[in-house]
């Protein structure tokens, strides 16, 4: 592995950790809050006449959060894979 490949892998790995882990935690927190909101809306189902439209809008948000969490998990997996590629080549990142 040449110095350019090592540099790209190192930059991706350590720069990505700084960006991806807070994003992952943020989206997980948003997903938890969205589930709480969905439970609250489920309890209000009988009292609201136009509940179905509001519930569908909330479901769209929840699907978006799931997609964002999935993307951040994939990026985190790729970073771990890059880390093991560096370790397997016995090349230090710094």
Gaussian input, Z-matrix of N, CA and C with variables (Angstrom, degrees):
# hf/3-21g

backbone

0 1
 N
 C     1     B1
 C     2     B2     1     A1
 N     3     B3     2     A2     1     D1
 C     4     B4     3     A3     2     D2
 C     5     B5     4     A4     3     D3
 N     6     B6     5     A5     4     D4
 C     7     B7     6     A6     5     D5
 C     8     B8     7     A7     6     D6
 N     9     B9     8     A8     7     D7
 C    10    B10     9     A9     8     D8
 C    11    B11    10    A10     9     D9
 N    12    B12    11    A11    10    D10
 C    13    B13    12    A12    11    D11
 C    14    B14    13    A13    12    D12
 N    15    B15    14    A14    13    D13
 C    16    B16    15    A15    14    D14
 C    17    B17    16    A16    15    D15
 N    18    B18    17    A17    16    D16
 C    19    B19    18    A18    17    D17
 C    20    B20    19    A19    18    D18
 N    21    B21    20    A20    19    D19
 C    22    B22    21    A21    20    D20
 C    23    B23    22    A22    21    D21
 N    24    B24    23    A23    22    D22
 C    25    B25    24    A24    23    D23
 C    26    B26    25    A25    24    D24
 N    27    B27    26    A26    25    D25
 C    28    B28    27    A27    26    D26
 C    29    B29    28    A28    27    D27
 N    30    B30    29    A29    28    D28
 C    31    B31    30    A30    29    D29
 C    32    B32    31    A31    30    D30
 N    33    B33    32    A32    31    D31
 C    34    B34    33    A33    32    D32
 C    35    B35    34    A34    33    D33
 N    36    B36    35    A35    34    D34
 C    37    B37    36    A36    35    D35
 C    38    B38    37    A37    36    D36
 N    39    B39    38    A38    37    D37
 C    40    B40    39    A39    38    D38
 C    41    B41    40    A40    39    D39
 N    42    B42    41    A41    40    D40
 C    43    B43    42    A42    41    D41
 C    44    B44    43    A43    42    D42
 N    45    B45    44    A44    43    D43
 C    46    B46    45    A45    44    D44
 C    47    B47    46    A46    45    D45
 N    48    B48    47    A47    46    D46
 C    49    B49    48    A48    47    D47
 C    50    B50    49    A49    48    D48
 N    51    B51    50    A50    49    D49
 C    52    B52    51    A51    50    D50
 C    53    B53    52    A52    51    D51
 N    54    B54    53    A53    52    D52
 C    55    B55    54    A54    53    D53
 C    56    B56    55    A55    54    D54
 N    57    B57    56    A56    55    D55
 C    58    B58    57    A57    56    D56
 C    59    B59    58    A58    57    D57
 N    60    B60    59    A59    58    D58
 C    61    B61    60    A60    59    D59
 C    62    B62    61    A61    60    D60
 N    63    B63    62    A62    61    D61
 C    64    B64    63    A63    62    D62
 C    65    B65    64    A64    63    D63
 N    66    B66    65    A65    64    D64
 C    67    B67    66    A66    65    D65
 C    68    B68    67    A67    66    D66
 N    69    B69    68    A68    67    D67
 C    70    B70    69    A69    68    D68
 C    71    B71    70    A70    69    D69
 N    72    B72    71    A71    70    D70
 C    73    B73    72    A72    71    D71
 C    74    B74    73    A73    72    D72
 N    75    B75    74    A74    73    D73
 C    76    B76    75    A75    74    D74
 C    77    B77    76    A76    75    D75
 N    78    B78    77    A77    76    D76
 C    79    B79    78    A78    77    D77
 C    80    B80    79    A79    78    D78
 N    81    B81    80    A80    79    D79
 C    82    B82    81    A81    80    D80
 C    83    B83    82    A82    81    D81
 N    84    B84    83    A83    82    D82
 C    85    B85    84    A84    83    D83
 C    86    B86    85    A85    84    D84
 N    87    B87    86    A86    85    D85
 C    88    B88    87    A87    86    D86
 C    89    B89    88    A88    87    D87
 N    90    B90    89    A89    88    D88
 C    91    B91    90    A90    89    D89
 C    92    B92    91    A91    90    D90
 N    93    B93    92    A92    91    D91
 C    94    B94    93    A93    92    D92
 C    95    B95    94    A94    93    D93
 N    96    B96    95    A95    94    D94
 C    97    B97    96    A96    95    D95
 C    98    B98    97    A97    96    D96
 N    99    B99    98    A98    97    D97
 C   100   B100    99    A99    98    D98
 C   101   B101   100   A100    99    D99
 N   102   B102   101   A101   100   D100
 C   103   B103   102   A102   101   D101
 C   104   B104   103   A103   102   D102
 N   105   B105   104   A104   103   D103
 C   106   B106   105   A105   104   D104
 C   107   B107   106   A106   105   D105
 N   108   B108   107   A107   106   D106
 C   109   B109   108   A108   107   D107
 C   110   B110   109   A109   108   D108
 N   111   B111   110   A110   109   D109
 C   112   B112   111   A111   110   D110
 C   113   B113   112   A112   111   D111
 N   114   B114   113   A113   112   D112
 C   115   B115   114   A114   113   D113
 C   116   B116   115   A115   114   D114
 N   117   B117   116   A116   115   D115
 C   118   B118   117   A117   116   D116
 C   119   B119   118   A118   117   D117
 N   120   B120   119   A119   118   D118
 C   121   B121   120   A120   119   D119
 C   122   B122   121   A121   120   D120
 N   123   B123   122   A122   121   D121
 C   124   B124   123   A123   122   D122
 C   125   B125   124   A124   123   D123
 N   126   B126   125   A125   124   D124
 C   127   B127   126   A126   125   D125
 C   128   B128   127   A127   126   D126
 N   129   B129   128   A128   127   D127
 C   130   B130   129   A129   128   D128
 C   131   B131   130   A130   129   D129
 N   132   B132   131   A131   130   D130
 C   133   B133   132   A132   131   D131
 C   134   B134   133   A133   132   D132
 N   135   B135   134   A134   133   D133
 C   136   B136   135   A135   134   D134
 C   137   B137   136   A136   135   D135
 N   138   B138   137   A137   136   D136
 C   139   B139   138   A138   137   D137
 C   140   B140   139   A139   138   D138
 N   141   B141   140   A140   139   D139
 C   142   B142   141   A141   140   D140
 C   143   B143   142   A142   141   D141
 N   144   B144   143   A143   142   D142
 C   145   B145   144   A144   143   D143
 C   146   B146   145   A145   144   D144
 N   147   B147   146   A146   145   D145
 C   148   B148   147   A147   146   D146
 C   149   B149   148   A148   147   D147
 N   150   B150   149   A149   148   D148
 C   151   B151   150   A150   149   D149
 C   152   B152   151   A151   150   D150
 N   153   B153   152   A152   151   D151
 C   154   B154   153   A153   152   D152
 C   155   B155   154   A154   153   D153
 N   156   B156   155   A155   154   D154
 C   157   B157   156   A156   155   D155
 C   158   B158   157   A157   156   D156
 N   159   B159   158   A158   157   D157
 C   160   B160   159   A159   158   D158
 C   161   B161   160   A160   159   D159
 N   162   B162   161   A161   160   D160
 C   163   B163   162   A162   161   D161
 C   164   B164   163   A163   162   D162
 N   165   B165   164   A164   163   D163
 C   166   B166   165   A165   164   D164
 C   167   B167   166   A166   165   D165
 N   168   B168   167   A167   166   D166
 C   169   B169   168   A168   167   D167
 C   170   B170   169   A169   168   D168
 N   171   B171   170   A170   169   D169
 C   172   B172   171   A171   170   D170
 C   173   B173   172   A172   171   D171
 N   174   B174   173   A173   172   D172
 C   175   B175   174   A174   173   D173
 C   176   B176   175   A175   174   D174
 N   177   B177   176   A176   175   D175
 C   178   B178   177   A177   176   D176
 C   179   B179   178   A178   177   D177
 N   180   B180   179   A179   178   D178
 C   181   B181   180   A180   179   D179
 C   182   B182   181   A181   180   D180
 N   183   B183   182   A182   181   D181
 C   184   B184   183   A183   182   D182
 C   185   B185   184   A184   183   D183
 N   186   B186   185   A185   184   D184
 C   187   B187   186   A186   185   D185
 C   188   B188   187   A187   186   D186
 N   189   B189   188   A188   187   D187
 C   190   B190   189   A189   188   D188
 C   191   B191   190   A190   189   D189
 N   192   B192   191   A191   190   D190
 C   193   B193   192   A192   191   D191
 C   194   B194   193   A193   192   D192
 N   195   B195   194   A194   193   D193
 C   196   B196   195   A195   194   D194
 C   197   B197   196   A196   195   D195
 N   198   B198   197   A197   196   D196
 C   199   B199   198   A198   197   D197
 C   200   B200   199   A199   198   D198
 N   201   B201   200   A200   199   D199
 C   202   B202   201   A201   200   D200
 C   203   B203   202   A202   201   D201
 N   204   B204   203   A203   202   D202
 C   205   B205   204   A204   203   D203
 C   206   B206   205   A205   204   D204
 N   207   B207   206   A206   205   D205
 C   208   B208   207   A207   206   D206
 C   209   B209   208   A208   207   D207
 N   210   B210   209   A209   208   D208
 C   211   B211   210   A210   209   D209
 C   212   B212   211   A211   210   D210
 N   213   B213   212   A212   211   D211
 C   214   B214   213   A213   212   D212
 C   215   B215   214   A214   213   D213
 N   216   B216   215   A215   214   D214
 C   217   B217   216   A216   215   D215
 C   218   B218   217   A217   216   D216
 N   219   B219   218   A218   217   D217
 C   220   B220   219   A219   218   D218
 C   221   B221   220   A220   219   D219
 N   222   B222   221   A221   220   D220
 C   223   B223   222   A222   221   D221
 C   224   B224   223   A223   222   D222
 N   225   B225   224   A224   223   D223
 C   226   B226   225   A225   224   D224
 C   227   B227   226   A226   225   D225
 N   228   B228   227   A227   226   D226
 C   229   B229   228   A228   227   D227
 C   230   B230   229   A229   228   D228
 N   231   B231   230   A230   229   D229
 C   232   B232   231   A231   230   D230
 C   233   B233   232   A232   231   D231
 N   234   B234   233   A233   232   D232
 C   235   B235   234   A234   233   D233
 C   236   B236   235   A235   234   D234
 N   237   B237   236   A236   235   D235
 C   238   B238   237   A237   236   D236
 C   239   B239   238   A238   237   D237
 N   240   B240   239   A239   238   D238
 C   241   B241   240   A240   239   D239
 C   242   B242   241   A241   240   D240
 N   243   B243   242   A242   241   D241
 C   244   B244   243   A243   242   D242
 C   245   B245   244   A244   243   D243
 N   246   B246   245   A245   244   D244
 C   247   B247   246   A246   245   D245
 C   248   B248   247   A247   246   D246
 N   249   B249   248   A248   247   D247
 C   250   B250   249   A249   248   D248
 C   251   B251   250   A250   249   D249
 N   252   B252   251   A251   250   D250
 C   253   B253   252   A252   251   D251
 C   254   B254   253   A253   252   D252
 N   255   B255   254   A254   253   D253
 C   256   B256   255   A255   254   D254
 C   257   B257   256   A256   255   D255
 N   258   B258   257   A257   256   D256
 C   259   B259   258   A258   257   D257
 C   260   B260   259   A259   258   D258
 N   261   B261   260   A260   259   D259
 C   262   B262   261   A261   260   D260
 C   263   B263   262   A262   261   D261
 N   264   B264   263   A263   262   D262
 C   265   B265   264   A264   263   D263
 C   266   B266   265   A265   264   D264
 N   267   B267   266   A266   265   D265
 C   268   B268   267   A267   266   D266
 C   269   B269   268   A268   267   D267
 N   270   B270   269   A269   268   D268
 C   271   B271   270   A270   269   D269
 C   272   B272   271   A271   270   D270
 N   273   B273   272   A272   271   D271
 C   274   B274   273   A273   272   D272
 C   275   B275   274   A274   273   D273
 N   276   B276   275   A275   274   D274
 C   277   B277   276   A276   275   D275
 C   278   B278   277   A277   276   D276
 N   279   B279   278   A278   277   D277
 C   280   B280   279   A279   278   D278
 C   281   B281   280   A280   279   D279

   B1=1.4583
   B2=1.5242
   B3=1.3079
   B4=1.4519
   B5=1.5314
   B6=1.2973
   B7=1.4622
   B8=1.5304
   B9=1.3224
   B10=1.4640
   B11=1.5301
   B12=1.3232
   B13=1.4664
   B14=1.5142
   B15=1.3128
   B16=1.4647
   B17=1.5205
   B18=1.3184
   B19=1.4570
   B20=1.5169
   B21=1.3378
   B22=1.4675
   B23=1.5207
   B24=1.3314
   B25=1.4638
   B26=1.5263
   B27=1.3176
   B28=1.4591
   B29=1.5204
   B30=1.3370
   B31=1.4566
   B32=1.5241
   B33=1.3306
   B34=1.4535
   B35=1.5186
   B36=1.3194
   B37=1.4613
   B38=1.5204
   B39=1.3019
   B40=1.4582
   B41=1.5270
   B42=1.3332
   B43=1.4602
   B44=1.5118
   B45=1.3167
   B46=1.4530
   B47=1.5128
   B48=1.3183
   B49=1.4667
   B50=1.5252
   B51=1.3175
   B52=1.4652
   B53=1.5266
   B54=1.3314
   B55=1.4580
   B56=1.5272
   B57=1.3208
   B58=1.4580
   B59=1.5222
   B60=1.3007
   B61=1.4627
   B62=1.5272
   B63=1.3397
   B64=1.4689
   B65=1.5307
   B66=1.3378
   B67=1.4601
   B68=1.5205
   B69=1.3194
   B70=1.4618
   B71=1.5243
   B72=1.3252
   B73=1.4618
   B74=1.5277
   B75=1.3261
   B76=1.4606
   B77=1.5241
   B78=1.3381
   B79=1.4569
   B80=1.5261
   B81=1.3258
   B82=1.4627
   B83=1.5237
   B84=1.3261
   B85=1.4605
   B86=1.5229
   B87=1.3349
   B88=1.4631
   B89=1.5247
   B90=1.3232
   B91=1.4587
   B92=1.5224
   B93=1.3260
   B94=1.4638
   B95=1.5264
   B96=1.3235
   B97=1.4687
   B98=1.5246
   B99=1.3159
   B100=1.4574
   B101=1.5246
   B102=1.3202
   B103=1.4608
   B104=1.5262
   B105=1.3203
   B106=1.4656
   B107=1.5189
   B108=1.3242
   B109=1.4593
   B110=1.5259
   B111=1.3148
   B112=1.4585
   B113=1.5331
   B114=1.3142
   B115=1.4668
   B116=1.5189
   B117=1.3216
   B118=1.4650
   B119=1.5232
   B120=1.3214
   B121=1.4549
   B122=1.5226
   B123=1.3076
   B124=1.4655
   B125=1.5319
   B126=1.3150
   B127=1.4557
   B128=1.5205
   B129=1.3224
   B130=1.4586
   B131=1.5296
   B132=1.3012
   B133=1.4597
   B134=1.5283
   B135=1.3040
   B136=1.4560
   B137=1.5242
   B138=1.3104
   B139=1.4588
   B140=1.5274
   B141=1.3299
   B142=1.4655
   B143=1.5302
   B144=1.3408
   B145=1.4615
   B146=1.5336
   B147=1.3186
   B148=1.4710
   B149=1.5241
   B150=1.2994
   B151=1.4565
   B152=1.5244
   B153=1.3255
   B154=1.4650
   B155=1.5295
   B156=1.3184
   B157=1.4665
   B158=1.5255
   B159=1.3205
   B160=1.4583
   B161=1.5291
   B162=1.3213
   B163=1.4571
   B164=1.5318
   B165=1.3304
   B166=1.4611
   B167=1.5275
   B168=1.3247
   B169=1.4645
   B170=1.5288
   B171=1.3244
   B172=1.4648
   B173=1.5266
   B174=1.3257
   B175=1.4664
   B176=1.5219
   B177=1.3319
   B178=1.4622
   B179=1.5207
   B180=1.3325
   B181=1.4673
   B182=1.5194
   B183=1.3234
   B184=1.4544
   B185=1.5235
   B186=1.3196
   B187=1.4621
   B188=1.5250
   B189=1.3275
   B190=1.4604
   B191=1.5293
   B192=1.3269
   B193=1.4595
   B194=1.5230
   B195=1.3194
   B196=1.4644
   B197=1.5256
   B198=1.3237
   B199=1.4651
   B200=1.5306
   B201=1.3318
   B202=1.4567
   B203=1.5285
   B204=1.3390
   B205=1.4625
   B206=1.5207
   B207=1.3250
   B208=1.4587
   B209=1.5145
   B210=1.3230
   B211=1.4632
   B212=1.5265
   B213=1.3293
   B214=1.4673
   B215=1.5225
   B216=1.3396
   B217=1.4651
   B218=1.5189
   B219=1.3168
   B220=1.4692
   B221=1.5258
   B222=1.3243
   B223=1.4653
   B224=1.5257
   B225=1.3291
   B226=1.4601
   B227=1.5260
   B228=1.3339
   B229=1.4581
   B230=1.5261
   B231=1.3242
   B232=1.4661
   B233=1.5265
   B234=1.3338
   B235=1.4635
   B236=1.5253
   B237=1.3177
   B238=1.4628
   B239=1.5228
   B240=1.3227
   B241=1.4623
   B242=1.5292
   B243=1.3392
   B244=1.4626
   B245=1.5284
   B246=1.3265
   B247=1.4617
   B248=1.5255
   B249=1.3349
   B250=1.4563
   B251=1.5233
   B252=1.3242
   B253=1.4654
   B254=1.5264
   B255=1.3344
   B256=1.4642
   B257=1.5228
   B258=1.3372
   B259=1.4656
   B260=1.5306
   B261=1.3391
   B262=1.4564
   B263=1.5325
   B264=1.3156
   B265=1.4569
   B266=1.5238
   B267=1.3289
   B268=1.4651
   B269=1.5279
   B270=1.3370
   B271=1.4569
   B272=1.5184
   B273=1.3090
   B274=1.4517
   B275=1.5210
   B276=1.3137
   B277=1.4636
   B278=1.5230
   B279=1.3120
   B280=1.4635
   B281=1.5053
   A1=108.04
   A2=116.13
   A3=119.20
   A4=110.83
   A5=115.31
   A6=121.19
   A7=111.77
   A8=117.95
   A9=120.04
   A10=111.19
   A11=116.30
   A12=120.10
   A13=110.34
   A14=116.63
   A15=120.59
   A16=110.82
   A17=117.07
   A18=120.83
   A19=112.51
   A20=115.90
   A21=119.32
   A22=110.12
   A23=117.29
   A24=120.17
   A25=111.08
   A26=117.15
   A27=120.43
   A28=111.53
   A29=116.04
   A30=120.13
   A31=110.37
   A32=116.88
   A33=120.75
   A34=110.76
   A35=116.62
   A36=120.85
   A37=111.74
   A38=118.12
   A39=120.32
   A40=112.46
   A41=117.79
   A42=119.48
   A43=111.52
   A44=116.86
   A45=121.09
   A46=113.40
   A47=116.75
   A48=119.77
   A49=110.02
   A50=116.15
   A51=120.05
   A52=110.65
   A53=117.88
   A54=121.24
   A55=112.28
   A56=117.70
   A57=120.78
   A58=113.37
   A59=118.84
   A60=119.44
   A61=111.84
   A62=121.22
   A63=118.14
   A64=113.16
   A65=117.45
   A66=119.40
   A67=111.37
   A68=116.24
   A69=120.57
   A70=110.38
   A71=117.04
   A72=120.06
   A73=111.41
   A74=117.17
   A75=120.57
   A76=110.98
   A77=117.23
   A78=119.53
   A79=111.79
   A80=117.19
   A81=118.55
   A82=110.70
   A83=117.41
   A84=120.98
   A85=110.61
   A86=116.96
   A87=120.44
   A88=110.88
   A89=116.88
   A90=120.29
   A91=111.37
   A92=117.06
   A93=120.87
   A94=110.45
   A95=116.40
   A96=119.84
   A97=111.29
   A98=116.96
   A99=120.14
   A100=111.06
   A101=117.68
   A102=119.83
   A103=110.93
   A104=117.36
   A105=119.91
   A106=110.94
   A107=116.12
   A108=120.38
   A109=110.77
   A110=116.75
   A111=120.84
   A112=110.42
   A113=116.87
   A114=119.65
   A115=111.24
   A116=116.53
   A117=119.77
   A118=110.47
   A119=116.76
   A120=120.21
   A121=111.94
   A122=116.07
   A123=119.60
   A124=110.75
   A125=116.62
   A126=120.15
   A127=112.09
   A128=117.51
   A129=121.78
   A130=112.40
   A131=118.05
   A132=121.64
   A133=112.29
   A134=117.95
   A135=120.62
   A136=112.63
   A137=117.81
   A138=120.05
   A139=114.35
   A140=118.52
   A141=120.88
   A142=110.68
   A143=118.41
   A144=119.80
   A145=113.68
   A146=118.43
   A147=121.80
   A148=110.65
   A149=115.22
   A150=120.10
   A151=111.84
   A152=118.09
   A153=120.74
   A154=112.15
   A155=117.88
   A156=120.04
   A157=110.78
   A158=116.36
   A159=120.17
   A160=110.40
   A161=116.53
   A162=120.53
   A163=110.86
   A164=118.01
   A165=120.85
   A166=111.17
   A167=116.84
   A168=119.85
   A169=110.67
   A170=116.13
   A171=119.44
   A172=111.01
   A173=117.11
   A174=120.05
   A175=111.01
   A176=117.71
   A177=120.58
   A178=110.95
   A179=116.61
   A180=119.71
   A181=110.81
   A182=115.86
   A183=119.71
   A184=111.21
   A185=117.34
   A186=120.87
   A187=110.30
   A188=117.65
   A189=121.34
   A190=110.65
   A191=117.09
   A192=119.79
   A193=110.83
   A194=117.37
   A195=119.79
   A196=110.82
   A197=116.75
   A198=120.31
   A199=110.22
   A200=117.70
   A201=120.94
   A202=111.52
   A203=116.66
   A204=119.68
   A205=110.03
   A206=117.12
   A207=120.62
   A208=112.22
   A209=116.98
   A210=120.79
   A211=110.39
   A212=116.56
   A213=118.50
   A214=110.94
   A215=118.14
   A216=119.90
   A217=111.52
   A218=117.25
   A219=120.64
   A220=110.37
   A221=116.87
   A222=120.17
   A223=110.53
   A224=116.64
   A225=120.63
   A226=110.84
   A227=117.33
   A228=121.39
   A229=111.01
   A230=116.97
   A231=120.52
   A232=110.34
   A233=116.92
   A234=119.20
   A235=110.98
   A236=117.69
   A237=120.58
   A238=109.93
   A239=116.19
   A240=120.35
   A241=110.98
   A242=116.89
   A243=120.28
   A244=110.72
   A245=116.62
   A246=120.22
   A247=110.47
   A248=116.87
   A249=119.23
   A250=111.67
   A251=117.92
   A252=119.81
   A253=110.27
   A254=115.58
   A255=119.49
   A256=110.10
   A257=116.38
   A258=119.86
   A259=111.41
   A260=117.10
   A261=120.15
   A262=111.48
   A263=117.21
   A264=120.78
   A265=112.29
   A266=115.89
   A267=122.50
   A268=111.11
   A269=114.86
   A270=121.01
   A271=107.28
   A272=116.27
   A273=118.73
   A274=109.38
   A275=115.95
   A276=119.96
   A277=111.35
   A278=116.45
   A279=118.70
   A280=110.36
   D1=126.81
   D2=-176.75
   D3=-83.48
   D4=175.47
   D5=-174.21
   D6=-67.26
   D7=-31.03
   D8=-179.27
   D9=-70.35
   D10=-44.12
   D11=177.47
   D12=-63.58
   D13=-42.16
   D14=178.32
   D15=-62.06
   D16=-41.06
   D17=179.03
   D18=-65.91
   D19=-41.22
   D20=179.12
   D21=-65.21
   D22=-45.43
   D23=178.92
   D24=-62.47
   D25=-41.53
   D26=179.75
   D27=-65.06
   D28=-43.63
   D29=179.82
   D30=-63.99
   D31=-43.16
   D32=179.42
   D33=-64.19
   D34=-43.71
   D35=-176.12
   D36=-66.75
   D37=-56.45
   D38=-172.70
   D39=-80.40
   D40=-31.81
   D41=173.63
   D42=-71.98
   D43=-36.18
   D44=179.37
   D45=-68.75
   D46=-34.21
   D47=178.37
   D48=-62.87
   D49=-41.84
   D50=-178.97
   D51=-63.20
   D52=-34.91
   D53=-178.27
   D54=-88.21
   D55=-42.16
   D56=-168.54
   D57=-76.92
   D58=-40.95
   D59=-176.73
   D60=-63.09
   D61=-45.97
   D62=175.04
   D63=-63.31
   D64=-36.18
   D65=176.39
   D66=-63.86
   D67=-42.55
   D68=178.60
   D69=-61.29
   D70=-45.65
   D71=179.36
   D72=-65.14
   D73=-38.96
   D74=178.44
   D75=-62.89
   D76=-45.69
   D77=-178.46
   D78=-69.95
   D79=-33.35
   D80=175.24
   D81=-65.62
   D82=-41.35
   D83=176.87
   D84=-63.52
   D85=-42.31
   D86=178.36
   D87=-63.53
   D88=-37.84
   D89=178.82
   D90=-66.15
   D91=-41.41
   D92=177.85
   D93=-63.49
   D94=-44.45
   D95=178.24
   D96=-64.14
   D97=-36.21
   D98=179.17
   D99=-67.30
   D100=-38.81
   D101=176.84
   D102=-64.72
   D103=-38.56
   D104=176.20
   D105=-62.54
   D106=-42.70
   D107=178.74
   D108=-64.89
   D109=-38.48
   D110=179.13
   D111=-65.54
   D112=-39.54
   D113=176.22
   D114=-63.81
   D115=-39.83
   D116=178.46
   D117=-64.25
   D118=-41.29
   D119=178.13
   D120=-66.81
   D121=-34.76
   D122=177.91
   D123=-63.86
   D124=-36.06
   D125=177.93
   D126=-70.32
   D127=-27.64
   D128=-179.75
   D129=-89.04
   D130=5.59
   D131=-172.40
   D132=-57.34
   D133=-41.17
   D134=-176.00
   D135=-73.83
   D136=-26.85
   D137=-174.59
   D138=-86.76
   D139=-17.51
   D140=-177.83
   D141=-102.40
   D142=128.88
   D143=179.73
   D144=-71.65
   D145=-35.80
   D146=-179.21
   D147=-104.81
   D148=43.90
   D149=-174.95
   D150=-67.51
   D151=-36.15
   D152=-175.42
   D153=-60.17
   D154=-40.99
   D155=179.20
   D156=-65.83
   D157=-42.14
   D158=179.52
   D159=-67.30
   D160=-39.37
   D161=-179.23
   D162=-66.44
   D163=-38.57
   D164=177.94
   D165=-65.27
   D166=-38.01
   D167=177.22
   D168=-64.46
   D169=-39.57
   D170=178.55
   D171=-68.15
   D172=-35.96
   D173=177.83
   D174=-65.04
   D175=-36.56
   D176=177.16
   D177=-63.13
   D178=-40.64
   D179=177.32
   D180=-63.56
   D181=-42.49
   D182=-178.10
   D183=-64.28
   D184=-39.16
   D185=177.08
   D186=-64.26
   D187=-39.86
   D188=177.58
   D189=-61.81
   D190=-43.80
   D191=178.09
   D192=-62.65
   D193=-40.09
   D194=178.66
   D195=-62.73
   D196=-40.98
   D197=179.23
   D198=-63.94
   D199=-43.60
   D200=-179.33
   D201=-65.39
   D202=-39.76
   D203=176.81
   D204=-64.44
   D205=-40.77
   D206=178.15
   D207=-61.54
   D208=-41.65
   D209=178.73
   D210=-63.78
   D211=-43.47
   D212=-179.66
   D213=-67.06
   D214=-33.68
   D215=176.01
   D216=-66.72
   D217=-38.79
   D218=178.43
   D219=-64.40
   D220=-43.51
   D221=178.95
   D222=-63.80
   D223=-40.26
   D224=177.41
   D225=-62.61
   D226=-40.31
   D227=177.30
   D228=-63.59
   D229=-42.05
   D230=179.16
   D231=-63.97
   D232=-38.05
   D233=178.11
   D234=-65.41
   D235=-41.03
   D236=177.39
   D237=-63.66
   D238=-40.76
   D239=177.53
   D240=-61.81
   D241=-42.45
   D242=177.50
   D243=-63.19
   D244=-37.92
   D245=178.14
   D246=-61.12
   D247=-45.02
   D248=-179.57
   D249=-70.87
   D250=-28.21
   D251=174.47
   D252=-64.82
   D253=-40.87
   D254=178.28
   D255=-65.82
   D256=-43.71
   D257=-179.36
   D258=-65.89
   D259=-36.54
   D260=-179.16
   D261=-67.32
   D262=-30.96
   D263=179.05
   D264=-84.42
   D265=-2.76
   D266=-179.36
   D267=56.39
   D268=42.13
   D269=178.73
   D270=-116.56
   D271=129.17
   D272=177.95
   D273=-79.27
   D274=147.47
   D275=-176.80
   D276=-76.96
   D277=-24.85
   D278=-177.84
   D279=-111.28

